[in-house]
């Protein structure tokens, strides 16, 4: 399970950072099924596998924090046996996962009141929290026109478009990333998720910065929705991920190189607000 989760994270088969954090944390449960001769052996295995999961994607603040919290809480606790350490591990995993999932749900709930009925929105990439916020808003009787960027080169936005197309009350339109400047003029708000906010910078799927910059120029407010656990003040250094150039162009690159960064950095000064499980903060 741990090896499979690591490969899934590396391949980004799971696109929501909240889900990545939950899956990575749950993967540690594999150790509870193994036999260990001593407490020290178990703790070493927990630390080693925790490090492997964190290295699978250093850019995910929620993954880093969730796995590290479980490992640190267990290894720093005053336990006397392997069985006791395993019980504590399960307890900490359940607690961390519950907090991540409840944080995401409450953030979505808090966002509903800030999504005006009849508004035209633009969203980028795939955010399970943004989707949940729109689902809850539709359940409350609101309707929206939503433009969704493709989020090239992996076209993750298509997953968002398909999900929104199933919502009665949402008129979904898929656009290319570079077309956002055309359609933002029609929009009342940009609503996006976040990988993390570190200090005064939002890190999110590449393409977020030009969207936020154009929206700022046109006077369209940008709202970020996500769990407060993704807002990091210190102790975390974001590391961008550079993926294979084959995702950009399938044929060989002859005489030139291909760069394929996963994320870009957006100053929070370009944002109007961030909505988390702790409420709404304006910038």
Helices and strands as residue ranges (DSSP letters): H 2-11, H 17-27, G 28-33, H 39-55, H 61-75, H 82-112, E 120-123, H 128-139, E 144-149, H 157-165, E 170-175, G 177-179, H 180-183, G 184-186, E 189-192, E 196-198, E 201-205, H 208-218, E 221-225, G 228-230, E 231-232, G 245-247, E 263-267, G 268-270, E 273-276, E 279-282
